[in-house]
Amino acid sequence: MDYQQLKEIKILNLISKNLRSRRYERKFNFDPYHTDRVMYDLNNSGFVKSYENRRITSVYFDTNNFICYSDNINGENTRLKIRLRKYNNDKNFNLEYKLKKNNIGYKLVVKGPYQLEDSSKLSDAVYLKTGLITEPKIQVIYDREYLF
């Protein structure tokens, strides 16, 4: 069995246990210079703020060959992101598996408390769920606005 077949089986297994987490998302990149215009257009199209703005801190896990990153960049139909994530000033992280199968996303959240220092323990947990040997690769911090 090759990696793609194994990945498909593991991801479908995770999805089948989390059918309630089905998500349809659209993300947009645009020049910050155009923020006012984009927000104006979205508001006039019926979008409304669905959550308060939040600061997101994520630590992404990947293999030494960057399989998860490569699948995302290459637009693979079935892909997985593994991350620690916390919101605003929370002290603890949750472990998240973000799965994408075609255009439908799923998210499995394993509630913490996790800390960055737990990375070897987390790598073991990720291996048991996914079959991937991973380690933390990058930390990303940004502010997010939610519209629905």
Secondary structure as UniProt FT lines:
FT   HELIX           3..16
FT   HELIX           19..21
FT   HELIX           32..34
FT   HELIX           35..44
FT   TURN            45..46
FT   STRAND          54..62
FT   TURN            64..65
FT   HELIX           67..73
FT   TURN            74..75
FT   STRAND          78..87
FT   TURN            88..89
FT   STRAND          93..101
FT   TURN            102..103
FT   STRAND          104..114
FT   HELIX           116..118
FT   HELIX           119..130
FT   STRAND          135..144
//
